[in-house]
Each structure stands twice: as structure tokens, then as C-alpha cells.
Amino acid sequence: MRFFPRQTGPAPRADYVLCMARADYRHAASGLEKYLREEIELLARAGLSAVCVFPFRTRRNRAVDAWLSQYWGVVVDGAWRGFCRAADLAGWLADWRRNGRGLREIQLHHVQDYPLALLADFLAAVPAPVRLFIHDYHVVCAQYNLLRNGQVFCGPTAPSAEKCAGCRSWDPAYHPAWRAFLESLRGRLEIWAPSAAAERVVVGAFPEWAGHVRVVPHWRAVGPAAEPRPAPGETLKIAFVGAPSPAKGWDVFLRLRERLATRGASYEFIHFGRPARKGPARVRTVPVSVVRDGREAMTAALRKAGVDFVLLWSICPETFSYVLYECLQAGAMVLTHPDSGNVADEVRRSDVGIVLADERELRDYLADGARVRADVLRCRRESLARFGTMAVNEEILRWIPPAAAADLPARKRSSPARLVGGLYALKRALRRWGRAR
């Protein structure tokens, strides 16, 4: 990798959508980046280009971070274009418009790392419709999982001094700033939530936007599974899927393994995803990379391993949860609890798992092997019938404006910031060595 990488990528091929996210989607694997990759494929099939923008943040030094955050990276149709100053991006867009490529809409996917005032200035300079996607809850609180001190869900209401006293994430200026930002977009903003659970949180925090939130799931069910799953074997297989994070229930998974082992229960514990740094004893790891192996990689791995049920014990309300539907496509029963958002909603609505009040009730449930086996068979039939085959929801294409936004004011065209591009290349190299922040 050259220190000053080439930054002369193409302009959009056609009319385009501007997607603003927290990172380069080509090198990340969270649910947000998964959604972006799928949407970009949909746009391409509809003859539209995608211009993806992300901020440069280091979190190493306040002064350096303040300087770098005014530079935004640009990826056009999957090709690296370089970093430009936020104040110059509108000039790039105006130049593309003069060359016959029009901006249809601006999509805000995750903008917590953008300086909010700088973002507001950019949007004020670009007269295009704006669509805010709810992938997490950073529009509500800097603690985007809404976990009080990282431990307990703090509820679907607006932050306040009374509610948030004692929480280390409490910032009295954060929520009012976001409320003012959203209000500045009144008349051109639509909010998209991937589930009713996400809508409840957003409307609870911003009741004045009730009626302006559209629920659009990322995926849609299209039919039953092509092949049935066999009955469970003598040893039931329980899985944890994804990053081994306490917010997703990793600690509960490990404690469950220890408690069930002492009771002599016949369970095998398997972790699917990127291995933990120190793999725990008596947990088998199955490495899976959706980025490397494709969209169906996790479902295929779960089916191949013969997983009977999955612990989706998120302690914050999931806005959608790709993992949930990957498990259901594999015919795995889901065990969860009431605060898991769309996971609990789907389990109750579709009868594809069990919602348990707390960890103690979870342990007691799993101690009853006969009941668990009966539930596994029942939920497997239901999940494979309802969710055995799923596809990306194409509804986004119906709502993208049919014509490009008005012409942008003429601005001086700027060149990509090669120094910033070189620093970003260095940051990526340091990250591979485990030293970047």
C-alpha cells in the first residue's frame, strides 16, 4: 500500500444516492455495512449509482481529531475516490451535476461521528430529500445501544436529567442538539425504521416525529425452506452467533455453559463468527465471515452444524437483527428476553422461539430436556415454513425520488486531500496490527 494512495476514482455512472455512514462499508462487517452492501446492489440493478461518505475519526487526540473530522472519505460505485473537506463536497456534487449525474436523495445511515454543525451546514447547502435510517439509537443518546452505564436498557423515552442521573454517557446537550438538527430538516426528512421495535424507541424519544416514521424491514420472507431439518440428536446444540459482546449476551452464554455442565445436561455449545481472543473452554468455535463468504454464509454454517437453538440475549432493543433471520432460515429455535427489541417481537409474533423473563428462568427452562426438545421441533417447523427463504426488501426503490434534486450552486472544484488519504492508509495498517483507534 502506498503512503499516498491513488485518489482519482470515477464520478458516478448515473444519477446517484448519497449514503452517509460511519465507516467505509467495504471493510466492515456490522449490520449497517451489511445493509449498505445490499442496498447498493439494489441501486445498481435499478440503474442508480451509490456515493458513500464517511468521516475520518481517530480518537487519539482532540486537536488532531477536530482537524481530521472536517475531512470525509468518498467511495463511488465501490471505487475509492479520496478524502475531501466537508465544505468542498457540495462542489464535487455540483460538478457531477454539470456532467449529467444528478443527486436523487441523501441517506443518513450513521452520523454520530460527524460534527453535527458541519453536517447541518452541508445539508443546508444541498437541496435534496433526506432519509434517516435507524440502525441503532445514536440519534437519541451517545450511548447508541441505550444501555445505562453499558449494563441495563434505559427505556424508550427521551434522555433527561432525572432519568439519566448517574449514567456516565449522560450529556445534557446531546439530545437537544439532535432535536434541533432534525427540526432543521422538517419538510424534507423521512425516518425509516426496520421494525416496530425501533419505531417505538424513536417516537418515544422524539414524539413530535410520530407519523413521520416508516417501518421497512431489511429482508422479507418469500417462502419455505427447500429442505426439511432432521429431528434433534441426543445432544442438543446451542449456539451464540456474532461478536462475543456482553451487549449481545455473551456473558450469559458462558454462565449458561458452566451451570448446565454442573447439572449434567446434554448440550453442546458453539460460537459462530469471529473467534474470541481467548476461546473459552468447552465452547466450539466455527469461524464465519459474511464479508468473505457471502450473505448466506451464517445460515449455511448453522445448518451444516445442525444447531437446534440459538441464544439471542441482546440486552438492548435490536432494531432488526440480521442474526435473528439467519437463524430462522436455518430452522433454529430462538431463546431471548423481553428487552431484545425486534427479536422478542418476532418470536412472539411468529412462534419461533421462547421469550424468558430473566437468566434464572432461562436456566430453569433448559433444565427440562423433554420440554426443550418438543419446543425445538415445533419452532423448527414454524421457522422453516415462514422464514426458510428470505430476500432483500426492495421497497427502498419505490420511494427514491424519480428525478434529481435541483441544480447545486456553482462551487470551485477541489482536489482530493492526499495527505489525509495517506494518514487514513496508515490508520488502516495500524488497525491490522492492532494499534489503531
C-alpha positions in Angstrom: 0.0 0.0 0.0 1.5 3.4 -1.0 1.5 6.0 1.7 -0.2 8.4 -0.7 -2.7 6.1 -2.5 -4.1 7.0 -5.8 -7.3 9.0 -5.3 -8.6 9.7 -8.8 -11.6 7.4 -8.8 -14.6 7.9 -11.2 -17.6 10.1 -10.9 -21.0 8.3 -10.5 -22.1 6.3 -13.6 -25.6 7.8 -13.4 -28.0 9.6 -11.1 -27.0 8.6 -7.6 -27.9 8.3 -3.9 -25.6 9.8 -1.3 -25.1 7.5 1.7 -23.6 8.9 4.8 -22.2 6.3 7.2 -19.7 5.9 10.0 -17.0 3.9 8.1 -16.0 2.5 4.7 -18.6 -0.2 4.1 -16.2 -2.2 2.1 -14.0 -3.0 5.1 -16.6 -3.5 7.9 -19.0 -6.3 8.8 -21.7 -5.0 11.1 -25.4 -5.0 10.3 -25.1 -1.4 9.0 -22.4 -2.3 6.4 -24.3 -5.4 5.5 -27.4 -3.3 4.8 -25.4 -0.8 2.7 -23.9 -3.6 0.5 -27.3 -5.0 -0.1 -28.9 -1.6 -0.9 -26.0 -0.7 -3.2 -26.7 -3.9 -5.2 -30.4 -2.9 -5.4 -29.5 0.6 -6.6 -27.2 -0.8 -9.3 -29.9 -3.1 -10.6 -32.2 0.0 -10.8 -29.6 1.9 -12.8 -28.5 4.2 -9.9 -25.1 4.8 -8.5 -24.1 5.0 -4.8 -21.8 7.6 -3.4 -20.8 6.6 0.2 -19.3 9.1 2.6 -17.7 8.6 6.0 -15.8 10.8 8.4 -12.1 10.4 9.5 -12.0 9.9 13.2 -9.0 8.7 15.3 -10.0 9.2 19.0 -6.3 9.6 19.8 -6.0 13.4 20.3 -8.8 16.1 20.5 -6.9 18.6 18.4 -6.0 16.1 15.7 -9.4 14.6 15.7 -11.1 18.1 15.3 -8.9 18.8 12.3 -9.4 15.4 10.7 -13.2 15.3 11.2 -13.7 18.0 8.7 -12.4 15.6 6.0 -14.8 13.0 4.6 -13.9 9.9 2.7 -15.8 9.2 -0.6 -16.4 5.9 -2.3 -18.2 6.0 -5.7 -19.7 2.8 -7.1 -17.3 0.8 -4.9 -14.2 2.7 -6.1 -12.1 4.8 -3.7 -12.4 8.5 -4.6 -10.4 10.0 -1.8 -10.9 12.4 1.1 -12.3 15.9 0.7 -13.1 18.7 3.1 -16.7 18.6 4.1 -17.0 22.2 2.9 -15.9 21.1 -0.6 -18.2 18.1 -1.0 -21.0 20.2 -2.4 -18.6 21.3 -5.1 -18.0 17.8 -6.1 -21.7 17.1 -6.3 -22.3 20.3 -8.3 -19.5 19.2 -10.7 -21.1 15.8 -11.2 -24.5 17.5 -11.9 -22.9 19.6 -14.7 -21.7 16.3 -16.2 -25.2 14.8 -16.2 -25.2 12.9 -12.8 -27.9 14.1 -10.5 -28.4 13.5 -6.8 -31.7 11.8 -6.0 -31.6 11.8 -2.2 -29.3 11.9 0.8 -29.4 8.9 3.2 -28.2 9.3 6.8 -27.2 5.8 8.0 -24.9 6.5 10.9 -23.7 10.1 11.5 -22.7 10.1 15.2 -19.0 10.6 14.3 -19.7 13.7 12.1 -19.5 17.1 13.7 -23.3 17.8 13.8 -22.9 21.5 13.0 -20.7 20.7 9.9 -23.2 18.1 8.8 -26.1 20.6 9.2 -24.2 23.2 7.1 -23.6 20.6 4.3 -27.2 19.5 4.2 -28.3 23.2 4.1 -26.1 23.7 1.0 -27.5 20.6 -0.8 -31.3 20.9 -1.6 -32.2 17.2 -1.8 -34.6 15.0 0.1 -33.1 13.4 3.3 -33.9 9.9 4.6 -32.7 9.0 8.1 -32.2 5.2 8.7 -32.5 3.8 12.3 -29.7 1.2 12.5 -29.1 1.9 16.2 -30.1 4.7 18.6 -27.3 7.3 18.2 -29.9 9.9 17.4 -31.2 9.5 20.9 -28.1 9.2 23.0 -24.3 9.0 22.6 -24.7 5.5 24.2 -26.2 4.3 21.0 -27.4 1.0 22.5 -29.3 2.9 25.2 -27.6 0.9 28.0 -27.3 2.7 31.3 -23.5 2.5 32.1 -23.3 -0.2 29.5 -25.4 -2.7 31.5 -29.2 -2.1 31.5 -31.6 -0.9 28.9 -32.7 2.6 30.0 -36.1 2.6 28.2 -37.7 4.1 25.1 -38.1 7.7 26.3 -36.1 10.8 25.8 -33.0 11.4 27.9 -33.4 13.7 30.8 -31.5 14.8 34.0 -34.0 12.8 36.1 -33.8 9.7 34.0 -30.1 9.7 33.2 -28.6 10.9 36.5 -25.6 8.7 37.4 -25.1 7.4 33.8 -21.6 8.1 32.5 -23.0 8.6 29.0 -25.3 11.4 30.1 -24.7 14.6 28.2 -27.5 17.3 28.7 -26.6 18.9 25.3 -26.7 15.8 23.2 -30.4 15.1 22.7 -31.4 18.8 22.3 -28.8 19.2 19.6 -30.2 16.2 17.7 -33.8 17.5 18.2 -32.7 20.9 16.7 -30.9 19.1 13.9 -33.9 17.0 12.9 -36.1 20.1 13.1 -33.8 21.9 10.7 -34.8 19.2 8.1 -38.5 19.4 8.7 -40.3 19.2 5.3 -37.5 17.2 3.6 -36.8 14.5 6.1 -38.4 11.0 6.3 -37.3 8.5 9.0 -37.1 4.8 8.2 -37.1 2.1 10.9 -36.5 -1.6 10.2 -39.0 -2.7 12.8 -41.8 -1.6 15.1 -39.4 -2.0 18.0 -37.1 0.6 16.5 -40.1 2.9 15.8 -41.2 2.7 19.4 -37.8 3.9 20.7 -37.5 6.8 18.1 -41.1 8.0 18.7 -40.6 7.7 22.4 -37.6 10.0 22.2 -39.0 12.3 19.6 -42.8 12.3 19.9 -43.0 15.3 17.6 -41.9 13.0 14.7 -44.7 10.4 15.3 -46.3 9.9 11.9 -43.1 10.6 10.0 -41.5 7.2 10.7 -42.0 4.5 8.1 -41.4 0.8 9.1 -39.5 -1.0 6.4 -37.8 -4.4 7.3 -34.4 -5.0 5.6 -35.5 -8.5 4.5 -38.8 -10.1 3.5 -39.9 -13.7 3.7 -40.6 -15.3 0.3 -41.3 -19.0 1.0 -40.5 -22.1 3.0 -37.1 -23.8 3.1 -36.2 -26.1 0.2 -35.2 -29.0 2.6 -36.5 -30.1 6.0 -34.3 -30.4 9.0 -33.9 -33.8 10.8 -35.0 -34.3 14.4 -32.6 -33.2 17.1 -29.9 -35.7 18.1 -29.2 -37.0 21.6 -27.1 -33.9 22.4 -28.8 -30.6 21.8 -26.7 -27.9 20.1 -27.0 -24.3 21.4 -25.3 -21.5 19.5 -24.1 -18.0 20.1 -23.9 -16.0 16.8 -21.8 -13.0 16.1 -19.3 -10.8 18.1 -18.7 -12.1 21.6 -20.1 -9.0 23.3 -21.8 -8.6 26.7 -24.4 -6.4 25.0 -25.4 -9.4 22.8 -25.5 -11.9 25.7 -22.0 -13.5 25.5 -21.6 -13.4 29.3 -25.0 -15.1 29.7 -23.9 -17.8 27.2 -20.7 -18.6 29.1 -22.5 -18.7 32.5 -25.1 -21.0 31.0 -22.4 -23.3 29.8 -21.0 -23.6 33.3 -24.3 -24.1 35.1 -25.6 -26.7 32.7 -22.4 -28.6 32.8 -22.7 -28.9 36.6 -26.3 -30.3 36.1 -25.1 -32.9 33.7 -27.4 -31.6 30.9 -26.7 -32.9 27.4 -25.8 -29.7 25.5 -23.1 -28.7 23.1 -22.1 -25.0 23.0 -20.9 -23.5 19.7 -19.9 -20.0 18.8 -20.3 -18.9 15.2 -18.4 -15.8 13.9 -15.1 -14.2 14.6 -13.4 -16.2 17.4 -12.9 -14.6 20.8 -9.3 -13.7 21.6 -9.2 -16.3 24.3 -11.6 -19.0 23.3 -13.5 -20.3 26.4 -13.2 -24.0 27.4 -16.0 -26.3 26.2 -17.2 -23.9 23.5 -16.5 -25.0 19.9 -15.8 -22.1 17.5 -16.9 -22.1 13.9 -15.3 -19.1 12.1 -17.8 -17.4 9.7 -17.3 -14.3 7.6 -20.2 -12.8 5.7 -17.8 -10.3 4.1 -15.6 -13.1 2.8 -18.1 -15.9 2.2 -21.3 -14.0 1.2 -24.8 -13.3 2.5 -25.8 -16.9 3.1 -22.6 -17.9 5.0 -24.0 -17.8 8.5 -27.2 -19.7 7.7 -25.2 -22.3 5.8 -22.9 -22.7 8.8 -25.8 -23.1 11.2 -27.5 -25.7 9.0 -24.3 -27.7 8.5 -23.5 -27.8 12.2 -27.1 -28.9 13.0 -27.8 -26.2 15.5 -31.0 -26.7 17.4 -31.4 -23.3 19.1 -29.7 -20.0 19.4 -29.3 -17.7 22.4 -30.1 -14.1 21.2 -29.9 -12.4 24.6 -29.3 -8.8 23.5 -29.7 -6.5 26.5 -30.6 -3.6 24.2 -33.6 -3.5 21.8 -32.4 -4.8 18.4 -33.6 -2.5 15.6 -33.8 -5.5 13.2 -31.1 -8.3 13.8 -29.9 -10.0 10.7 -28.7 -12.8 13.0 -32.3 -13.5 14.0 -33.4 -14.2 10.5 -30.2 -16.1 9.6 -31.0 -18.4 12.5 -34.7 -18.8 11.5 -33.7 -19.7 7.9 -31.6 -22.4 9.4 -34.5 -23.7 11.4 -33.0 -22.9 14.8 -35.3 -22.0 17.7 -34.6 -18.7 19.3 -34.3 -18.0 23.1 -34.5 -14.4 24.1 -35.8 -12.0 26.7 -38.3 -9.0 26.7 -35.8 -6.2 26.2 -34.3 -7.6 22.9 -36.5 -5.4 20.7 -37.4 -6.9 17.3 -36.0 -10.3 18.4 -38.7 -10.6 21.1 -41.3 -9.1 18.9 -40.7 -11.6 16.1 -40.5 -14.6 18.5 -43.9 -13.7 20.0 -45.5 -12.8 16.6 -44.3 -15.9 14.7 -44.0 -18.5 17.5 -40.4 -19.3 16.5 -38.8 -19.4 20.0 -39.3 -18.6 23.7 -39.2 -15.3 25.5 -37.9 -15.8 29.0 -38.1 -13.2 31.7 -34.5 -13.4 33.0 -31.4 -15.6 33.2 -32.8 -17.7 36.1 -35.9 -18.6 34.0 -33.6 -19.4 31.1 -31.6 -21.9 33.2 -34.8 -23.5 34.6 -36.2 -23.8 31.1 -33.1 -25.6 29.7 -33.1 -28.0 32.7 -36.3 -29.5 31.3 -34.8 -31.5 28.4 -38.1 -33.1 27.3 -39.8 -29.7 27.0 -36.9 -28.2 25.1 -36.9 -31.0 22.6 -40.6 -30.6 21.9 -40.2 -26.8 21.5 -37.2 -27.3 19.2 -39.3 -29.4 16.8 -42.3 -27.1 16.9 -40.3 -23.9 16.4 -38.2 -25.6 13.7 -41.3 -26.4 11.6 -42.7 -22.9 12.1 -39.4 -21.0 11.3 -38.7 -23.1 8.2 -42.2 -22.7 6.9 -42.3 -18.9 7.5 -38.7 -17.8 7.0 -36.9 -20.7 5.2 -36.3 -18.5 2.2 -35.8 -14.7 2.5 -34.8 -11.9 0.2 -33.6 -8.3 0.4 -36.6 -6.0 0.7 -36.7 -3.9 -2.5 -39.2 -1.3 -1.1 -36.4 1.4 -0.9 -36.6 1.6 -4.7 -40.3 2.7 -4.6 -39.5 5.7 -2.5 -36.4 7.1 -4.1 -37.4 10.4 -5.9 -37.8 9.8 -9.6 -35.9 12.9 -10.6 -32.6 14.5 -9.4 -32.6 17.4 -7.0 -32.3 21.0 -8.2 -29.0 22.2 -9.5 -26.4 23.0 -6.9 -24.8 26.4 -6.7 -21.5 26.5 -8.7 -18.5 26.0 -6.5 -14.8 25.8 -7.0 -13.8 22.2 -7.6 -11.2 20.9 -5.1 -8.7 18.0 -5.4 -8.7 15.1 -3.0 -6.7 15.7 0.1 -3.7 13.3 -0.5 -2.2 13.9 2.9 -5.4 12.9 4.7 -5.6 9.9 2.4 -2.1 8.9 3.4 -2.9 9.2 7.1 -6.0 7.0 6.6 -4.0 4.4 4.8 -1.6 4.4 7.8 -4.5 4.1 10.2 -5.8 1.1 8.4 -2.3 -0.5 8.5 -2.1 0.2 12.3 -5.5 -1.4 12.7 -4.4 -4.6 11.1 -1.5 -4.5 13.7 -4.0 -3.9 16.5 -2.8 -0.4 17.3 -5.4 1.9 15.7 -8.3 3.6 17.5 
